[in-house]
Amino acid sequence: MNLDWFHPNAFFGSILFALVGVVVFWICFLIIDKLTPVDMWGEIVEKQNLALGVVVAAMCLGISIIVAAAIG
């Protein structure tokens, strides 16, 4: 059984890149939330706006793909 991924350098490097990816994702999400004219959280949670929820989900996937490609 090959355990190359279990070396401390590889393990902690993966954790570090994951944390950087999450931080960059949240920063991008907050910037986009501030640029939009509506309160996205209020529209999705309180008013149950399904269309905005789908758009935000697609935006989250797009940002995640971009961050993963930039880190990887």
C-alpha positions in Angstrom: 0.0 0.0 0.0 1.4 3.4 -1.1 1.2 6.1 1.6 2.9 9.0 -0.2 0.0 11.3 0.6 0.5 10.7 4.3 3.9 12.5 4.6 3.6 15.5 6.9 4.6 18.0 4.2 2.0 16.8 1.8 -0.7 16.5 4.5 -0.2 20.0 5.9 0.3 21.5 2.5 -3.1 20.1 1.5 -4.7 21.5 4.6 -3.1 24.9 4.0 -4.3 25.1 0.4 -7.8 24.0 1.4 -7.9 26.9 4.0 -6.6 29.4 1.5 -9.2 28.2 -1.0 -12.0 28.6 1.5 -10.8 32.1 2.5 -10.5 33.3 -1.1 -14.0 31.8 -1.8 -15.6 33.7 1.1 -13.9 37.0 0.2 -15.1 36.7 -3.4 -18.6 35.8 -2.2 -18.7 38.8 0.2 -17.5 41.2 -2.6 -20.2 39.9 -4.9 -22.8 40.2 -2.1 -21.8 43.9 -1.5 -22.0 44.6 -5.3 -25.5 43.3 -5.7 -28.4 45.8 -5.1 -30.4 43.3 -2.9 -29.7 41.6 0.4 -29.0 38.1 -1.0 -29.3 36.3 2.4 -32.6 38.0 3.2 -34.0 37.2 -0.2 -33.0 33.6 -0.1 -33.8 32.7 3.5 -36.6 35.1 4.5 -38.5 35.5 1.2 -37.7 32.0 -0.1 -36.5 33.4 -3.5 -35.7 30.1 -5.3 -34.5 31.8 -8.5 -31.9 33.9 -6.6 -30.9 30.7 -4.7 -30.2 28.9 -7.9 -28.1 31.9 -9.2 -26.1 32.1 -6.0 -25.5 28.4 -6.1 -24.2 28.7 -9.7 -22.0 31.6 -8.7 -20.6 29.6 -5.7 -19.8 26.7 -8.0 -18.1 29.1 -10.5 -16.0 30.8 -7.8 -15.0 27.4 -6.4 -13.9 26.1 -9.8 -11.8 29.2 -10.4 -10.2 29.0 -6.9 -9.5 25.3 -7.3 -7.9 25.9 -10.7 -5.8 28.8 -9.4 -4.5 26.8 -6.4 -4.0 23.6 -8.3 
